[in-house]
């Protein structure tokens, strides 16, 4: 009689352990899913901000790699939320600092300078020759969130989306003296706010495009910053 109970007890123990393993699977699956989420493809929009072309004389500008944790590796930018305010998808960027540096180089080249991106920031803030100026930045805010509201229009599900980029900026001369210091921002809201009772459709529907617009606006704001424009040689 006692020996007949053993197979049943063993089977119960196996089922109990299997249940423990099954209970831990959702968490590991969630972590694996997060790791598989593709990074957003971000890009600079040349000429997006009016008045940023052909401003400066062709001086050489060194651009340091952007600082702050958001600029390095894989970082979470925000989320896409459903109508119940639950996360449907998390949004990530890969090496956002590299994207910012390349965007700054393109923007300042269009503005008339001769930019070059450095591999490291000079500790004395003196730009390496032949550069005459050194631009140091920190990526302080880099986010985008999209929220569906449950309503539908003839154009599809209604949503709102907000993207924000905030950048700390410093400009140094060839002797390492600070010429300019400030913080600039670029933002994009979808859909655009109503004007005079007129409601607009979203210009961008993808988080990557909305954040790219905000990034381009922030770069344009740096180029147009009055203090920085006074410090750099103007085009004749």
Secondary structure, 3 states (H helix, E strand, C coil): CHHHHHHHHHHHHHHHHHHHHHHHHHHHHHHHHHHHCCCCCCCCCCCCCCCCCCCECCCEEEECCCECHHHCCEEEEEEEECCCCCEEEEEEEECHHHHHHHHHHHHHHHCCCEEEECCCCCCCCCCCCCCCEEEEEEEEEEEEEEEEEEEEECCEEEEEEEEEEEEEEEEEECCCCEEEEEEEEEEEEECCCCECCECCCCCCCCHHHHHHHHHHHHHHHHHHCHHHHHHCCECC
